[in-house]
Amino acid sequence: MELETTGNPYALINESNEVVNVVIWDGDTTKWQPDTGLTAVAFDGADVRIGLKYNSSGTGVGIESTNKWIDTPLTEEEIKAMNEEAKKFV
């Protein structure tokens, strides 16, 4: 299989509507297609990344349920853990 060098960005969405990967693909299913249980959703110009939730009826990227690409805000515990980890490098 050849590495895809042309095409458009697609988010691979699992059955829980979570982005599990981002790929460049020309949409040709004779060359490649997502694994069973994944759906490829084209996006353009959005800051889409692994971990976001997909809402087909939404718009934009954000933390609101009305967004198309929904980010989950960090919890206080996650922020504290990240700060503690960062202190190791100062």
N, C-alpha and C positions, 0 to 999 in steps of 0.2 A: 504494500500500500504506500502511495506517495504522500508526502506531507503537503497539506493544502496551503498554498501561498496566495491564492486569490479568493475572493468571496466577501461575505458580510459577517459581522459578529452575530452570534447566536448564543443565547443563554440556554443551558440544558436544565430543565425543570423536572424535579421528581414528582411523585404522586402526592406529596404534601405541599406542592407549589413552591418548593425551596430551590433556589439556584444552586446547583451542585458543581457546575463547570461552565466555562465560557470558551467558545471555539470560533474559529474562522471557517466558514463553510460556504460552498457555492449552491447548496440546496439540492444537489444531484444525489438522490438516494441510490443510484446505481453504483456510485463510488463509495458512499459512506452513509450511515444513518445512526441515529442515537440508539443506545442499548434499550432493551425492553424495559418499560417503566419510566423512560425519560422522554420528554417532549422538547423539541428545539423551538425556541421563540426568538425571532429576529428582533434586534434592537439597533437603534442608531442614535448616537448623540447622548445617550443616557449613561450615567455612572453606574453601570450594572456590574455586580461582582458576586462571588460565591457567598452564600449566606442570606442573601436578600429573599424576600417572599414575593411571588408574582401574583398580581391581581389584574386579570385581563380587562376588567372594566374601568380601571383606574387611569390616572395620568401622572406623569412625572415620577421623581424619586423623592422619598421622604419617609417620615415615620407615621403618617396618617393612614387610616384604612382606605382612604379615597385615592391613595397613590397607586400607580401601576407597579412600581418596584418599592417594596416596603422594607425599611431597615429597622432592626430592633435595637432600641437604645441600650447602652451598657448599664448594668446594674451597679449600685454603689460598691458591692463586693468586687465586681470585675475591675472597676476603676482603681480601687485600693490595691488589688493584686498587681495591676499593671504598673502603678506608681512604685510599689515595693520592688518589682522587677527592674524598673528603670534606675532606681537608686543604686543598684549593684554596679552600674556602669559610670557612675559619677565620681 
